[in-house]
Amino acid sequence: MGAPLSTRLSRLARSRGAWLAGQVAQQADRTPLWTPVAYGGGAAIYLALRVEPPLWPLALAALAALLGAAVATFKSQNRAVTAGAILLAFLAAGALVAKSRTLQAAAPLAPADEATRLVSGYVLDIDSPGAAGPRVLIAPVTVGGLAPDETPERVRLGLRGQPPAPGSSIVVRARLNPPPGPASPGAYDFARDAYFHGIGGVGFAVGRPREAYLPDPPWRLAATMRLNAMRWSLAQKIHEQTGPRAGGLAAAMVTGHEAFVPPEQVEAMRASGLAHLISISGLHMAIVGGFVFAAVRLALAAWPWAALRVSGKKAAAGAAIGATLAYLALSGGDAPAVRAAVTAIVAFAAILADRRALSLRNLALAALVVITLQPEAVAQPGFQMSFAATAALVALAEAWPRPAREISVPWPIRFAQAAGVWLALSIGVSLVAGLATGPFAIQHFNRVSTWGLPANLVAAPISSFVMMPALAIGAVLAPFDLGEAPLAVAAVGIEGILRVAELAARSPPPTLTVASAPSLALPVAFLGILVLCAWRGPLRWLGLPLALAVNLWPRPAPPDLWIADDGGAVAIREGRAAVALRPDAKAFALEFWSRRRALALPEGEDTAQRDRLFACDRWSCAPSEAAGEWSIGTAWSKRLPDAERLAELCRADLVILRSTLTAPCAAPAVLDARDFARGGSAELWRTPEGWTVRWANDLRGRRPWTLSGSGG
């Protein structure tokens, strides 16, 4: 007779337990790969808090965790305990670093009074254009009505006409506000980004800027403006020498200035999944650094004297680091460029140290450096997407089979084999990078490019082997008026990429709009991607369902009503469509909200559906006879409507006023300027008991970047 069932089950459990213990033991040397995850997790937890914590508890927790990690490292014999203590120390350190960065970035915010003020200052840089035209970043010297200790360090203004060059001293009358909060509750917080960039006010000029006579700026500010003036001048030269169609993208890819890129090109690049080529990121740094590395190594190998005396590989790595730093300065040093440069420099430094350039350990080191410099980056889509994609690609490189080289193979066969390997690798790289960044594209941008994979397969070799090398040479020669030939080659490459983008954007359907999942889904997906990349052994596939969290997580019921953060724009949901009651206002916020909820917007400023439900004039909308359940009245003037119009609006069940209600109103529910000043943007759901409202500022809490914004 066989063994009893209980005995067999016990043996099976022991064997399964031994197998599981063996799988965990394989991860003993993988702890360093998880340190940036814990480090970034601590920073993310700090940023997600709704109440600003004091410094001392975070410092005390970090110190205690560090001591615990030291004791576990030297005393504990259990590797799991040691690894846990180390990761806990990094978690606490991440929160402390984020708090320190918040204190370091503290600066005054403009008051939320929408006043028109006289701003005098230095034009620090030309910012990316907004919907209304060019924008400039100004280091103000004085702002009318504000004391020196109340004056923001940086303000961003939209201007009329051509922007003045960086380094100019100007005075302009402008409408100034604090940076805007989320376009809808739970959406991305633009004010937090502005806070960490030192931007304390945003607005638009109500007149043309005039030259101002100001004292000499501090040396550091003057040096930054000189560098930015050089970048702007180079961008203009590249744009002129490359031509109007290709010049905007050429200037953006070299200097980071997107002022010359036509809006239709931007939209085509987004729809085709090629928008990552516009902003300076890891791809650009890798191409420039790799081009310099290959060129220097080839040059040294071709020089017999140097080939015998100099390590060509290390010399080329040193030159590539220098080129990466130069490109970083030339690009303006924005956060994505800094992250990409750190990653590239770590890879080339590994070559100098006789280590593998591409490895998950090097990527972990780069992530630790970036989070230390910019802990706020963990909440930014660029950081999440770039490191998820890079981790997936490095894991792919580690797993990619390396067949033994055959000897004495005829060159046609070798060429065919190499072409097949290159094609398979290109498809694998594009597919893996797309899958790794997909959850973030869905959650943050709600856009999936249906033709992104083929578009990237065609555009990648053009970008890597034609466009970027030619742009690098042209950028060096352009200041001497010698860059026409390489820039002409770059223009051919850009034209090819534009044709790919335009073809993909015209091919139905170019994009799919997907509603955002609940906020918890994205960290779960990020963790799943990291498990797939960093875990060793078959248990890594447990990360797959986690990586698909954003795709699979059930979406909550979309709201019935959206209101902008100042009450100046309102939209209702009709089925799967968003109907704006004021389509010419808050266009960016309206589009952002509708995409986030996967609602379709009418083309242009079509008001047919609105006019069927509401009786609208220039300043307000009241429900019409066909409104049915949409018993809503809204007025977007900053002045209270006259008594007759207010009485008409107040016959609705819900009244939304941009002004402050100071007269009687019979409506069961009224939201006015005081509510929006406290709560910011809002989403409302209709229930049998009335309206349920969710406010953006309730989710943001009271943090340094919210205190002078709406709801401060």
N, C-alpha and C positions, 0 to 999 in steps of 0.2 A: 504493500500500500504506500501511496505517496504521503508526503508530509501533510499535516493538518493545514486547513486553509489559513488559520491565524498565523502559522509559522511561515507559510509562503508569502503572506502579506507583509509580515515583519521583514523578511529578507528583501522583498521588493522595495519596501520603504527605505531600508538601509542602503540598497544599491542606488536608489534614486537620490537619497540624501548625499551619498558619496559623490555621485555625478554632479549634483548641484554645487557641492562644496568645491569640487574640482573646477567647475566653471567660474566660480567666484575667485578661486585662487589664481586663475589666469589673469585677473585684473589687478594683481598686486602692484605691478609697475605702471598702472594706468592712472593712479591717483593724480599726478600732475596735470593730466588732461582735464580733470574735473575741477581743478582749483579756479580757473577763470569763470566756470559756471557758478560756483559758490560765491565768488567775489562779485560778479555781476548780479547774482541773485540778491545779495545784501544791498547793493545800490538800488536795485529795482524795488525791493521792499520799502526802502526809505522813501523813494520817489512816489510810491503808491499810498503812503500814509495820508490821512486827511487832516492831521494835526501836526504841526512842526515840533519834532522832539528836541529837547535841550541837548547840548553837546556832551555834557558830562556822563549821562547814562550810556551813550553810545561808546564813549572813550573807555568807560569802566568795563563794559561788556567786551569790547575788543581786547583789552588788556587781560581780562580773565580768560577769554577764549585762547589767546596767545599762550598764556601760561599753561593752560590745559593741554594744548597741542605739544608744547615742549616736554611736559611730563610724560604724555603718552608716547612721544617719539623715543625718549630715552629709557622709560621704565616698562612700558607695556610690551608684552610678547604677542599680543593679538593684533594682527595687521589691520583687521577691520576696525577695531577700536581706534588705532592710530590714524587711519585714514579718515574716520569720522571726526576725530578731534581736529585734524588739519583743515578739513573742509569747513567745520564750524568756525574756526579762526578766520578763514578767508571770508566767510559770510559776514561775520561781525566787522571785519576790516572794510569790506565793501560799503556797508552802511556808514561807517565813520568817514571814509574818504568822500562819499557823496555829501554828507553833512558839511565837511570841511570845504568842499567845492561850492556849496550853496553860500556859506559865509563869505568865501573869497569873492563870489560874483555879486554880492549884495550891492545895490545901487538904487538911487531914487527912481520911482516910476511916475510918469505923468499923471496928473489928476484926471479923474473921469468926469470932467465938466464940459467937454466938447467945446472949450473956448478957443477963439482965434487968437493966436499969440505971434509976436514978432520973434523969430528965431535967427540968431547970428551964430556962425560957427564955421568950421572947416569941413569941406567935402572930403570925407575919409575914403569913400569908394563908391563905385557905381553898382547898385544892387540889381538883381534880376528884375525885369520889368513886371509890373502888375497889370491887371485888366485894363486900367485907365491910362497906362503909358509908363515912361521911365521912372525909376526910383533911385534915390541916392541915400547913402548912409552918411550922416552928419555927426561930427563931434561938436556939440554946441558949446559956445562960450557963455551966452546968455539966452534965456527964454523969458519972454515978457510975463510978468506976474509971478515968477518963481524965484525964490532966494537961491543963492549958490548951492546950499546944501539940499535943495529940492530939485535941482536941475539934473535931468537924466544924463548919463555919460554918453549915450548914443541915441539918436533918433533916426527913423527911416521915413522919408517923405517922398510922395509921388509928386512929380513936377510936370509942368507943361513945357512942351518943346524939347530941345536938345539939352541934356544934363550938362552942367559944368564939369570940367575935368577934375579928378582927384587932386587935392592940394589947394584948390581954390578957396578963397574966403568969401562967404556970401552972407546976405541977410535976406530973409524971406518971411512973408506973413503966411502962416499955416494954421490949419485946424489940427490940433494935436490931441491924441487920446492915449491911454495905456494900451499895450499890445492886447489883441482880442483873445478871449478864451475859446473854449471848444465851440465848434459850429452847432453841436447838438450834445445832449448829455452823454457822457462816456466816450465821446470822440477824442481825437488827438488834440492835445493842449498846446496850441501855438504860443501862448503866453509863456509857457515854461521854456520853450526853445529860445524865445527872445530874451528871457531873463538870463540864461546862461551865456548868451552872446553879448550881453551888456546893453541890449536895446531896451530902453525904458519908455519909449514913446514912438507911436506911429501916426501917420496922418497924411495930409495932402496940402500942397501949396494953393492958396487962393489968389496968388499973384505971381509974377515972374521974379526969380531971384535977382538981386542986385549985388554988385561987388561991394565987399565990406573991407574996412581997414581995421584989422585985429592985431593984437600983439603976437609975437612969434610963438608958435606952439612948442610944447615940450619936445625934447629931442627924440623921444621914442615915437611920439605921434608924428613928428615931422618925417622920421625915417620910414614909417609905415606908409605915409602919404606919398613919398617919393617912389617907393616900390609900386604902390598902386597906380600912380601916374604912369610909370613905365609900362605896367601891365595893360593899362587902358590904351596907351599909345600903340603898343604892339598889337592889341586886338583890332584897333582901327586899321593898322597897316595890313594885317592878315586879311581882314575883311575886304579891303580895297584891292589887294593883289590877287585874292582868290576868286573874286567875283560875287555878285549879289546873291546867287542861288546857293553856292557852297560856302561863301565867306562867313555866314553867321555860325554854322556848325564848326567850321575850322577855328574861328576865334574862341568859341566856347570850349572846344576840346583842348586848346592850348592854354588859355588864360582863365578859364572859368567864367568869363563874361558871356551871358546869354542875351544881351541887349539886342544883338543883331539877328537872332534866330527868328524867322517868321512864325507866327502862331500856328499856321497850317502845317509847317514842318514838325513842330513840337507835337501836335495832335497825331500826325501820321506815325511818328516814332513811338508814341505811347500805344497807339492802337496795334502796332506791329510787334510790340515787345522789345523794341530797340532803344527805348528811352534811356537805358543805362549807358549808352554811348555818349549822351550829351553831357552829363555831369562827370566831372573828373573823379574816377574811382579806382578800384583795384586793377581793373583791366588796363586802364591807361598807364598806371604806374608800372605794371608788369611789362607792358609792351615797351615803354621808354627805357626802363631799367634793363630789360632783356636785350633790347637793341644795342644799347651801349655796351653791355657785357659781351655780347657776341662780336661786336665790331672791334673792341679793344683786344679781346682774346685772339681774334683772327689777325689783327695787325701785329701783335707781339709774336705770334707763331710764324708770320711771314718775314720777320726780321731775325736773321740767324743769331746775331749777337745777343739780342734780348731773349730769344727763345732758350739759349743755353744758360742764362744768368738770372732770369726773372720767372717767378711762378705766374704764368699767364692767367691761370684761373683766379688766383687771389688778387692780382693786379686788376683784372677785369671786374671782380666783385667790388673792389674799392672804388673804381671809376663808376660803377653802377650806383653805389651808395651816393656818391657825389651828384650824379645826374638826377637821382630820385629827390634829393634835397633841393636841388636847383628847380626841378619841376614843381615841387611843393611850394616853393616861394613864388614861382611864376603863376601858379594856379590860384593864388590868394590865400591859401592855407585854410580853406573851409574844413569843417569837421569831417566830411567824407574823404577829402584828400589827405587829411592828417592820418586817418585810420588806414587808408591804403598805403601811405608812405611808411608808416610804422611796420606794417606787415611785410612790405618789400624789403625794408632795411634789415629786419630780423632774418629774412631768408638769405640775403647776401652776406650778412654778418656770420651766419652759420657756415658759409663757404670759407670765410676767413679763418674760422675756428676748426676747419676740417670736419664739419658735420654735414649731414644731409640738409640741403636747402629747403626741400619740401617735406615736412613732417608735421604730424599733429602736435608734437611737442613745441615746435617752433611757432605754430599757430596759437597754441595756448599762451606762450610767452608774449606774442604780439597782442593778444587779447588783454592780458594783464596790464601791459604798458598802456594800451588805449584806455582801458577803464580807469586806470590811475590818473591819466591826463584829463579824461572827459567822462567821469562816471555817469553824467546825464545821458550819454550816448546809448546806454542800455535800453532806454525807452524810445529810441529813434528808429524808424523803419530802416534807414540806411545801414546802421550798425547790425541790426538783426539779420537783414538779408545778406549783407556782405560776408559776415562770419559764418552764417549757415551754409551759404553757397561754397565758401572756401573750405570749410570743414568737410563738406560732402565731396568736393573735388579732390582734396588731399586723401581722404579715405578711399576714393576711387583709384587714385594713383598707387596707393599702397596695395590695393587688391588686384590691380590690373596685371594679367599674366605677362611674363617676360620670356618669350620663347628663345631657345638657344639660336645663335646666329649660324646659318649654314655657310659652308665654305665652298668657294668656286661655283657660285650660282651665277648664271648669265645675267647681265644687267637688265634685260627686259623683264625677266621673271622677278628680279629683286625690286625693280621699279613698281611692278604690279602689286607685289606683296606690300611694299611700303605704302602705296596708294590705298590699298585695302585697309591696312592698319590705321592710316591717318583718317580715313572716312569713318571707320568704326569708332575711333577715339573721339572724333568731332561730334558724332551723334551721341556717344555716351556722355561727353562733357556737357553738351547743351541740354540733354535730357535730365541729367543728374542736377545741374545747376537750376534748371527750371522747376524740377520737383522740390528742391530744397527751398527755393524762394517762393513757391506757390502759396503756402499758407499765409505768408506775410503780405503778398500782393492782394490776396483775397481780403484779409482782415483790415489792412490799412487803406488800400486803394480800390477794393471791390471790383477789380478789373482782371479778367483772364484773357490773354491774347490767344485766340484760337490758332493763329498762324505764327505764333512766337518761335516754335522750334524750327520750322523750315527757314523762317526769316533770319534767325541767328546763325543757322548753318551756312547760309549764303553770305551773310554780312561779316561773320567772324574772320575768315581768311582775308577779306578785303581790308578790314580794319587792322589786322595784325601785321600783314605783309606789305600793304600799300599805303594806307592812309596815315597811320600813326608814325611810321618811320619817316615818311615824307614831311609830315607836319613838324616832327622834331628837327629835321635839318632846316626846313623853311623858317621855323621860329628863330633859330640861331642866326640865319642869314638875313632875315627880313629887316632888322634895324639898319643894316648896311645897304639896303635896296638890292640885295643879291638873292632874294628868296623866291623870285618868280618861277624859276624852273621847278624846284621841289614842291612849291605850293600848287603849281599846275598839276603835278602828279597827284598831290593830295586831293585836289578838286575832282579829278577823275574818280578816285576812290569814294569820295563823299557823294558824288553823283550816283555811283553804283548803289551805295547804301540807301540813298533817298529813293531811288527807283524801287528797290526791294521794299522799303517801308511803305511807299505809296501803293504799290501793288497789293501788299498784305492788308493795308487799311481799306482798300476798295473791295476786297474779296469778302463776300458775305459768309457768315457773320464775322466781322473783324474782331470783336470782343464780346465777352459774356459778362454781364453784371451780376455779381453774387453778393447777397447781404452779409454784413459782418456777423460773426458768431459772438456769443457772450465773451466778455473780456478774459475769462479763465481759459478759454480754448487755446489762445495763442501760446501762453507759457507751456501748456501741456504739449502742444505740437513741437515747440522748440526743444523741449526735453526729449521728445521722441526722436527727433532728427539727430540729436547729440548721442543718444543711445545707439542708434543705427551706425553712427560714424565712429564712436569711441569705444564701444563695448567689443570685446574679443570673444568670438565663439558664437554658436547658434542662438544663444539667448538674446543677441542683438536684435533679432527679428521681433522681439516683444515690443520694440520701439515703434514698429510700423503702425499699429492701430493708434498709438499716441500721436505719431507724426501726422495722421489724418484727422486729428481732432477738429481742426477748423472746417474741414470739408464735411465731416459727419455730424458735428454737434447740431442738435435741433435749434432752429432759429425761433426766437420768441415772436409773438404777434407784433407786427409793426404798429407804430402809433397812428392815431387818426389825425393828429394835428401837430404841426411844428411851428415854433415861434422863434425868431432871431433874438440875439442877446439884448437888443434894445427895444424890442417890440415893433421894429420898423418893417418887418416882413413876416408874412404868415403863409403857410401852405397846408392844404388838406390832402388826405389820401382818398382817392376814388379807385377802389380795386387795387391794381398794380401801377397806378399812375399818381403822380404828385401834381396838384393844381395850385399854382402860386396866385395869391390874391394881389400881389404887387410884383410882377415878374421882372421889373426893371431895377429892383433893389436887392442888395445882398445876394448877388448872383452866385458868387463863389460859395457862400455858406449854404445856399439853397441846393446847388448842385452836389456839394459835399454830402449834405444830409440825404438827398434822394438816392445817391449812389450807395450810401451806407445801408439804406433800407431796401435797395434794389427796386426803386420806383422809377418809372419812366417820366421824363419831363417833356412837355411840348417843345417843338422846334421854335427857336427864336423867342419872341415875346407874344406868342399866340394866346389870346385871352378868350377864345370862344367858349371853352368849357367853364371858365370862371364866370363869364357874363351870363351863362345859363342858370347859374346858382345864386349869383349875387348881383345887387344893384350897386355899382361902383362909380364914384366920381374921382377927382384928382387926389383926394386926401383920405378917402374912407371907402368901406364896403359894408353894405347891410344885406341881410338875406332877402332873396327875391321870393316870389310866390312858389317857384319851382325848387326852392332850396331843400324842402323836405326836412330831413333830420339835421341838416347843417344850419342850425339856428345860431349863427355867429355874426357878430358885428365887430368891425375893427377900424381904427383910425390911426394913421401913421404920421400925422402932423405932430410937431412938438408942442403945438397949442391945442388946448381942449376945443373940440368942435362946438359950434354955437348950440344954443339950447334946443332948437328944433331938430338939428341933425343928431345931437346926443340922445334926445328922446327916441328918435327913430332907431338908433343903434341899440339902445337899452331895452328894446322890445325883444331882443335875442336872448337866448339862454346863457350865452357866454359873450362878454365884451372884452376886447383887447385894445388897450390904449397905449400909444407911445408917450403920451403926456400924463400928467398927474390928475387924477379925478378929484375935482373940488366941488362938484355939484351932485345932487341926488341922481341915482340910477337904479331902476327897478329890476335890472337883470339879476338872476340868481348868482352868477359868478362874474367877477370883474378882475382883470389883471391890468395893472397900469405901470407907469415908470418906476414906481417904488419897488414893485415886485421884480422887475427885470434888473434893477440896480442891485438887488440882493441875490437873485437867483441865476441871472444870465439867460442863456438859451433854454428852451423848454420843449418837451414832448408831452402830449396829452393823449389819454385813452378814454373813450366814452364807455361808461358803465351804466347799469340801471340806476345806480344811486347818484349819478352825475359824472363830472369829469375828474379823472385821476391825472395828476401832473407830476412829472419828474424834472427837476432842475439840474442844470449842468454844475452849478457851484456847490450844490449839496454833495455831489460826487467828488469834486475837486478838494473840498475842505478849505481850511485857512492855511495857506502856505505863503512863503515870501513872494511868489510870482502871482498870487491872487489878491493880495491885500489892497492894491490900488485899482484893481480892475472892477468890473461890474460885480457887485456883491461883496466888495471889500469890506 
